[in-house]
Amino acid sequence: MKRTNTCGELRSGDIGKKVCLQGWVRFSRDHGGVAFIDLADRYGITQVVFDPEDIPEGIDKDSLSEIMRTFTRESAVSVGGIVRKRVEGTEDSRNPTGDTEVLITGA
């Protein structure tokens, strides 16, 4: 996959856009099967999300889930996905990309 955007540039005007980001896993957390990753590069940080309930049809969720399990702190990764608005109340006003997140559809 070829990077389409840096981790510091996605904003609310990008919602719905298909993107590919490359960077390192700065921090990750699992909330009952939904994984959140702070993906960083030299330009900033974007939250990327693996949510099996929201993966579009035609994507192999099990295979993607197995790939996600290999992501550890400071892993260098490439992920593809769809930019979406963060759930109300979870925005991060300290981060310029804090109104959006990327739903992972490929890695």
KAUR-V452815 format. One record per backbone hydrogen bond with DSSP energy under -0.5 kcal/mol. CO is the residue of the C=O (numbers start at 1). NH is the residue of the N-H. Records with the same first field share a line. If there is no record, write none. Layout:
CO->NH, NH
This chain:
6->9
11->14
12->15
14->17
17->83
19->81
20->4, 5
21->79
23->77
24->26, 40
25->74
27->38
29->31, 36
30->32
31->34
33->35
34->31
35->50
36->29
37->39, 48
38->26, 27
39->46
40->24
41->44
44->41
46->39
47->102
48->37
49->51, 104
50->35
51->54, 55
56->59
59->61
60->64
61->65
62->66
63->67
64->68
65->69
66->70
67->70
68->71
70->72
72->75
75->25, 77
77->23
79->21
80->105, 106
81->19
82->103
83->16
84->101
87->90
91->93
92->95
95->98
97->100
98->92
99->86
101->84, 103
102->49, 104
103->82
106->80
